[in-house]
Amino acid sequence: MAAFLLGAVLLIVQPQIVPSRPAINSKAETSSQSVQRELLKQTSPKNDFKENIHSNGSCQQLPQTIIIGVRKGGTRALLEMLSLHPDIAAAESEVHFFDWEDHYRNGLQWYINQMPFSYPHQITVEKTPAYFTSPKVPERVYSMNPSMRLLLILRDPSERVLSDYTQVLYNHMQKHKPYPSIEQFLIKDGELNVDYKAINRSLYYIHMQNWLKYFPLDHIHIVDGDKLIKDPFPEIEKVERFLKLLPQINASNFYFNKTKGFYCLRDSGRERCLHESKGRAHPQVDTRLLEKLHEYFREPNKKFFELVGRTFDWH
């Protein structure tokens, strides 16, 4: 019985070696398996770890790729577009395993139970935008799998701040609750309120430094969220290459919806667009205040560009 349980644990932890999976260094792979086995022992002290196998041969497994952020950067659009690939199995909702203590205490068995059923040749992906800015997350992800391939989608920091505010504003409006104007958050004592959480989330270089303590830069692919909105196909091509997927997504999978004002998806003749909550108009902001915001991010953006060896077309 013990041998059977050990075999089940090893089967769910050990990555399947197939052409479309990310190439993983064998030494790192062995280390990853060792760490995960130890975590499974800690989270399943009674040896009650279960492998969920479907009758069609698919099973639930730990993700090999995580979209770690950034909030309001286009993570949902990225996941939907990536899901066009037949070798991708994506978790439906944000899991918040590594950043919510109540979830993390549930252990890896709980985490696996949140994953979709996938076949051995598929890559399981989950996305939780809050991971990027959560200090504890990089180490926790590394402890689970030091060879994890990470996707980070970023957009102009100032635009991200406005989107961040807009989402919270609409959430309050749906509940018929009042919410302060964006100026009340951005200005404090006549100056830019740098303590506003939405501004802190846009200081990309600070959060990136934390991730680079655990993962090399070549394990983190940065998707240009602004370009993904304007012309999605080239950005998705880059993601396919990063994940070492066979090219399956093409330009015909995307079409511009003039009514909505953004690209929608076409898959096997079926057309679908992102949820109506996407692409909401930002509030009108005084030009001088916007200039203050752009000026504040100028130096942090420069530090980020130097950190990742790339520049982006941001203000």
C-alpha positions in Angstrom: 0.0 0.0 0.0 2.8 2.4 0.9 4.6 1.6 -2.4 1.4 2.4 -4.3 1.0 5.8 -2.5 4.6 6.7 -3.1 4.2 5.8 -6.8 1.1 8.1 -7.0 3.1 11.0 -5.5 6.0 10.5 -7.9 3.7 10.2 -10.9 2.0 13.6 -10.1 5.2 15.4 -9.3 7.4 14.1 -12.1 7.1 16.3 -15.3 6.3 14.5 -18.5 9.1 14.9 -21.1 7.3 15.8 -24.4 8.4 18.0 -27.3 6.0 20.9 -26.5 7.0 21.2 -22.8 9.6 23.6 -21.6 13.2 22.2 -21.7 14.3 21.7 -18.1 17.8 21.1 -16.9 17.9 17.5 -15.5 19.8 18.6 -12.4 17.3 21.3 -11.7 14.5 18.9 -12.5 15.8 16.4 -9.9 16.1 19.2 -7.3 12.6 20.3 -8.1 11.2 16.8 -7.6 13.0 16.4 -4.4 11.7 19.7 -3.0 8.1 18.9 -4.1 8.2 15.4 -2.5 9.3 17.0 0.7 6.5 19.6 0.5 4.0 16.8 -0.2 5.2 15.0 2.9 4.7 18.2 4.9 1.3 19.0 3.5 0.1 15.3 3.6 1.4 14.0 6.9 -1.1 11.1 6.9 0.0 10.0 3.4 -3.5 10.9 2.1 -2.1 12.5 -1.1 -4.4 11.6 -4.0 -3.9 11.6 -7.7 -7.0 12.7 -9.5 -7.1 10.7 -12.8 -10.0 10.9 -15.3 -11.2 7.9 -17.2 -10.0 9.5 -20.4 -6.4 9.5 -19.2 -6.2 13.1 -18.2 -5.3 14.2 -14.6 -4.8 17.2 -12.4 -1.2 18.3 -12.0 0.9 21.1 -10.7 1.2 23.9 -13.2 4.4 24.1 -15.3 3.7 27.8 -16.1 2.3 30.6 -14.0 1.1 34.0 -15.1 2.3 36.0 -12.1 0.9 39.4 -13.0 0.6 42.3 -13.2 -2.8 43.4 -11.9 -4.7 45.2 -14.7 -1.9 44.5 -17.1 -3.9 42.2 -19.3 -3.5 38.8 -17.6 -7.0 37.6 -18.5 -6.5 38.5 -22.1 -3.2 36.7 -22.1 -4.6 33.6 -20.6 -7.6 33.5 -23.0 -5.3 34.0 -26.0 -2.8 31.4 -24.8 -5.7 28.9 -24.3 -6.2 28.9 -28.1 -3.2 26.5 -28.2 -4.3 22.9 -27.9 -1.3 22.1 -25.7 -2.4 24.5 -23.0 -4.7 23.6 -20.1 -5.7 26.7 -18.1 -7.2 27.1 -14.7 -10.5 28.9 -14.9 -10.2 31.3 -12.0 -7.4 33.0 -10.1 -6.2 30.5 -7.5 -4.3 32.8 -5.0 -2.4 29.8 -3.6 0.9 31.4 -3.0 -0.3 34.8 -1.7 -3.3 33.9 0.5 -2.2 32.3 3.7 -5.5 30.4 4.2 -5.0 28.8 0.7 -1.2 28.2 1.2 -1.8 26.3 4.5 -4.0 23.9 2.6 -0.9 22.5 0.9 -0.1 21.2 -2.6 -2.9 18.7 -2.7 -5.4 21.6 -2.4 -3.4 23.5 -5.1 -3.5 20.5 -7.5 -7.3 20.2 -6.9 -7.7 23.7 -8.3 -6.0 22.8 -11.6 -7.8 21.6 -14.8 -7.6 18.1 -16.0 -4.9 17.9 -18.6 -3.2 15.3 -20.8 0.5 14.4 -20.4 1.5 16.5 -23.5 -0.2 19.6 -22.2 1.2 22.5 -20.1 -1.0 23.4 -17.2 -1.2 27.2 -16.6 -2.7 29.2 -13.8 -2.8 33.0 -13.4 -3.0 35.1 -10.3 -1.9 38.8 -11.0 -1.3 39.5 -7.3 1.6 37.1 -7.2 4.0 39.7 -8.8 3.7 42.2 -6.0 3.4 39.8 -3.1 6.8 39.6 -1.2 6.4 36.0 -0.1 5.4 34.5 -3.4 8.7 34.2 -5.3 10.3 32.0 -2.7 7.2 29.9 -2.3 7.0 29.3 -6.1 10.7 28.5 -6.2 10.3 26.0 -3.3 7.7 24.2 -5.3 9.5 24.2 -8.6 12.8 26.1 -9.2 12.4 25.4 -13.0 9.0 27.1 -13.2 8.4 29.2 -16.4 6.9 32.5 -15.5 4.8 34.9 -17.6 4.6 38.6 -16.6 2.5 41.0 -18.6 3.1 44.7 -18.1 1.7 47.9 -19.5 2.4 51.6 -19.1 2.6 52.1 -15.3 0.4 55.3 -15.4 -2.2 53.6 -17.4 -2.1 50.6 -15.1 -2.8 52.9 -12.1 -5.9 54.4 -13.9 -7.1 50.9 -14.7 -6.6 49.8 -11.1 -8.7 52.6 -9.8 -11.4 52.0 -12.5 -11.8 48.4 -11.5 -12.4 49.3 -7.9 -14.7 52.1 -8.8 -16.9 49.9 -10.9 -17.0 47.3 -8.2 -18.4 49.9 -5.8 -20.8 51.2 -8.4 -22.3 47.7 -8.9 -22.9 47.5 -5.2 -24.4 51.0 -5.2 -21.7 52.2 -2.9 -20.0 55.7 -3.1 -16.3 55.8 -4.0 -13.9 58.8 -3.9 -12.7 60.4 -7.1 -9.3 59.4 -8.4 -7.9 62.8 -7.5 -8.6 62.1 -3.9 -6.3 59.0 -4.1 -3.6 60.6 -6.2 -3.2 63.8 -4.4 -2.3 64.3 -0.7 -1.4 67.7 0.8 -1.0 69.1 -2.7 1.5 66.5 -3.8 1.3 63.1 -5.6 0.3 60.5 -3.0 3.1 57.9 -3.5 1.5 55.8 -0.7 -1.5 55.0 -2.9 -1.4 51.2 -3.4 -2.1 51.4 -7.1 1.1 53.5 -7.5 3.2 51.0 -5.6 1.9 48.2 -7.8 3.3 50.0 -10.8 6.9 50.3 -9.4 7.8 47.2 -11.4 11.6 47.3 -10.7 11.0 46.8 -7.0 8.9 43.7 -7.4 11.1 42.4 -10.2 14.1 42.5 -8.0 12.4 40.2 -5.6 11.6 37.6 -8.3 15.2 37.8 -9.7 16.5 36.7 -6.3 15.0 33.2 -7.1 14.5 32.9 -10.8 16.9 33.8 -13.6 15.7 36.3 -16.1 15.5 33.7 -18.9 12.7 32.0 -16.9 10.6 35.1 -16.8 9.0 36.2 -20.1 7.7 39.7 -20.1 4.7 40.3 -22.4 4.2 43.9 -23.6 0.6 44.5 -22.5 0.2 47.7 -24.6 1.3 45.8 -27.7 -1.0 42.8 -26.9 -4.0 45.2 -27.0 -3.0 46.8 -30.3 -1.7 43.7 -32.1 -1.9 40.5 -30.1 -0.5 37.9 -32.6 3.2 38.9 -32.4 3.1 38.9 -28.6 1.5 35.5 -28.5 4.1 34.1 -30.9 6.8 35.1 -28.5 5.0 33.3 -25.7 4.7 30.2 -27.8 8.5 30.3 -28.3 9.2 30.9 -24.7 7.1 27.9 -23.6 8.7 25.8 -26.5 5.2 25.1 -27.9 4.8 24.1 -31.5 3.3 27.1 -33.4 -0.4 26.6 -33.4 -1.9 30.1 -32.9 -2.0 32.3 -36.0 -3.2 35.8 -37.0 -6.6 34.4 -38.1 -7.4 33.6 -34.5 -7.8 37.4 -33.8 -10.2 39.9 -35.2 -10.8 43.5 -34.2 -14.3 44.2 -32.8 -15.1 47.8 -33.7 -18.0 47.9 -31.3 -15.9 46.9 -28.3 -12.8 48.6 -29.5 -10.4 45.7 -28.9 -9.4 42.3 -30.4 -11.6 39.3 -29.9 -10.8 35.6 -30.5 -11.8 33.2 -33.2 -11.3 29.5 -32.5 -12.5 26.7 -34.8 -15.1 29.0 -36.3 -16.4 30.1 -32.9 -16.0 33.8 -31.9 -15.7 35.1 -28.4 -14.7 38.3 -26.7 -13.4 39.1 -23.3 -15.8 39.9 -20.5 -17.6 43.3 -20.7 -15.6 44.5 -17.7 -12.5 44.6 -19.9 -11.7 47.7 -21.9 -13.6 50.1 -19.6 -13.0 53.8 -20.2 -10.7 55.4 -17.6 -11.9 58.5 -15.6 -10.9 61.9 -17.0 -7.8 63.1 -15.1 -6.4 66.6 -15.2 -3.5 66.9 -17.6 -1.1 68.4 -14.9 -1.9 65.5 -12.6 -1.1 63.0 -15.4 2.2 64.8 -16.0 3.0 64.4 -12.3 2.3 60.7 -12.5 4.4 60.3 -15.7 7.3 62.2 -14.1 7.1 60.1 -10.9 7.5 56.9 -12.9 10.3 58.1 -15.2 13.1 57.0 -12.9 11.6 53.7 -11.7 10.9 52.8 -15.3 14.5 53.5 -16.2 15.6 51.2 -13.4 13.3 48.5 -14.6 14.6 48.8 -18.2 18.1 48.4 -16.9 17.1 45.4 -14.8 15.5 43.4 -17.6 17.7 44.7 -20.5 14.6 45.9 -22.4 12.8 49.2 -23.0 9.1 49.7 -23.4 7.2 52.6 -25.0 5.9 54.1 -21.7 5.5 57.8 -20.9 
